């Protein structure tokens, strides 16, 4: 017997959404993963350097999952609940977590790191990344691409203007990295299938990824959520597509 709309929404509205662990969605939503395997690639690079920085680490879950950290490992994060979570997770592994506002400058000396990494940064401070990288050092990151999961965004907000849909385009990242003095040596883009199997999964996702539907609340969108519940019950999972790109940029030696 399927669960009621009210039960699904109440459960998803009550569950904590701190950190960057989406395991609550297991069995309720699926997202196809990029072919390059970012965490594995990141781990391979971290094993070969002596000093690294992970920018906007979230709750530290991705960094904590790599097999070996370098002798000097620093992570930054701006949201206080995530700073606390990342500290608990990463300190026992030998990584230092620095609370940072995500505004320039990065609180580190020039040429401090061999490698800078980031998974899904909200903003990218290209000139600061170039500044803290040593000559020959690398920025390796997985970014969210343009119009990611916009089927869901536009379900709630209506059609978005082209300039909004085009935001976070990889061509812009290439241009901005080059302007900061970095050479882009790898840039790969993929569109990936996402399925939401119940309305609770949608509520949890929008509570956690707060920039998708700014100001989202269950009460504010209850009618649209109820319609979405009926649609999923009748037609099956709500399908959207996330966009991701892997970018590697090197500082000239």
N, C-alpha and C positions, 0 to 999 in steps of 0.2 A: 504494500500500500504506500503510495507516494505521500510525502510529508506536506503539510499545509504551507501556504505562503507565509502566514504569520509565524509559524514555528521556524522556518528557514531564515527569515529576516531577523527575528529576535536573536537567534543563535549567532548569526554572523555579525550583528551589531554589538554583541557583548564580548566577543573574543578579543584579547589584546592584539595590537598590530605593530608593536615595537619590533625593532630589528629588521632584518631583510631575509628572513626565512619564510618561505611560502609553503611549508609542509602541511599546513592546515588545509590546503586546497587539494591534497592528494586524493584522487578518486572523484573529485568534484570539478576540477578544471585541469586541462592539459595544455602545455605549450611546447611545440616542436623546438628542439635545441639547434643552435647554429652548428654547422659541420666542423668548424675549426676547434671546438672544445676549449673555450676560453680558460677555464680554471686549470686544465691540464697544461696548456701552453704557457700560462702565467707561472705555474709551478716549475716548468722546465727552465724558464728564464731566471727565476729567483734562485735556483740551485747553482747558477753559474756566476753570480755577482757577489760583491762584498757589502754593498750598501744599497738599500731600496726604499722607496716611498710608495705607499698605496693611498691614493687620494680619494676622499669621500668613501670610506670603507664601509659605511652603513653599520651594521652590527658586528662586522668582522668575520661573518660566516664564510665568505669566499676565500679570504686570505687564510683563515684557520684551516681550511681544507686542503692546502697544498702540502706535499710531503716534507719539504725542507725549507726553512727560512734562512736568509743570509745572516752573517754575524751582526750587521746593523739593519734592523727592520723597523720602520716607522709607518704609522697609519694616521691619517687625519679624518675627522668627522665633525660636523657642525651641530647635529640634533642631539640635545643632551641625553634623552633615553638611549640613543644608539651609542653615544660616547661611553656611557656606563656599561652597556652590553658588550661593546667591543673590548673595553678594558678587561672585563671579567674573562672574556674568551681568549684574548691575545697575550695578555701579560704572562700567563703561565708558559707560553710558547716562546717568550723572549722578545716580543714585539712591544714597542712603545706606542701608546695612543695619545695623540695630541688633539685637544679641542681647538677647532679652527672655524672661523666665521664663513669660509668660502669666498672671502673678499681678498683681493691682493693687499699685501704680498703674502706669499707662503712664508711661514715662520722658520725658515731654514737658510743657511749660508749658501752663497754661490757655489756651484759645482760640488754639491754634497752627495749626490747619488749617481750610481751607475744605471739605475733603472727606476722609472716611475710608472706605476700601473694604476688602472682605475676601471671599475666595472659599472657602467651606466651612470656616469657623472651627470649631475644636473647642469653644471656649467664647467667649461674647460678654460683654464687660464693659461693659454698657450705660452705667453711670454714668461710667466713665472715657471712653468714647466721647463722651458728652455734654460732659464737662469739656474735652476737647481741641478740640472743634469751636468755631469762631467763631459768633457769632449769625448765623443764616441759613444756616449750614453744613449739610452733608448726610452721612448714613451711607448708602452704597449697597453692598449685598452680596447674594451668592447663598449661601443656607444649605442644608445637607442637611436634609431633612424627616423626619417620623416613619416608622419601620419601613422604612427604605431598604435595598433588597437583602435583605430579611428572608427571602425564599425560600431564599437561600443560607445566611444565618445559622442559620435553623431546621433546615436540612438537617444541619448539624453539631452544633448545640446543643439541638435539640428546641424545642417550642413555648415562646415567651417570654411572660411575664406582660403583662397589658394596660398596666400603668404603664411597662414598658420599650418596648412597641410604640408608645406615645403620646409618648415623649420627642421633643424637638425640634419640637414642634407649632408651626405659625406663629401660632396664637392666643396661645400663651405668649410668643412674641417680641413680638407687638403690645403685650401687657400690660406686659412688662418694659421695652420702649422708652418707653412712655407714663409709667411710674413713674419713669423717669430724666429725664423732662422733654422727651422728643422726640415730635414729631408724626409718626405713620406716614402717609405720603402715597401709598404704593403697596405692595401686597402681592399677589403672584401665585404660585400653587402649581400644580405639574404632576407627574404620575406618568409615568415614562419607562421604556421597555422596554430591558432589558439581556440580552444573549446571551453565554454562555460556550461556545465551540466545542470546547474540549478541556480536560482536567483540568489541564494545565500553566498555562492562563490563570487557573484558579481558585486554584492554588497561588501564583502571582505576585501576584494581587489580594489574597489574604489575608495574604501577607507584607508587602505595601505598606500596606494599609489595616488597621493592626494592631488597631484597636478593634472590628472586625467580629466576629472570633472571638478573643477575648483569649487569649494564650498559644498561638496556633496554631503547630504544627510539623508537618512532613511525617510524622515518625515517630509523633507522638501521634495523628494522624488517618489513618494509612495505610490502614486497612481501609475507612473511609468514602470515602476518595479512590479506592480501587480500585473500590468499588461505583459511584461517580459516573462513573468512566471507562467502565465497562461500560454504564451508562445512556446516556451521550452517544453511545457507539458504536452502540447499538441504536436510540435514539429521536431523536438529533439534539441540537442545542444545549440546554444548561440555561438556562431563561428565568427571569429575576427582574425586579423593577421598582424603580428608584431613585426617590426623591422629592426634589424641589428646590423652593425658593421664593425669589423675588426680593423683597427688602425695601428700601424707601427711607424713611428717617426724617429729619426736618428739625428742627434746633434753632431755636426761635423767634427772630426778629430783634429 
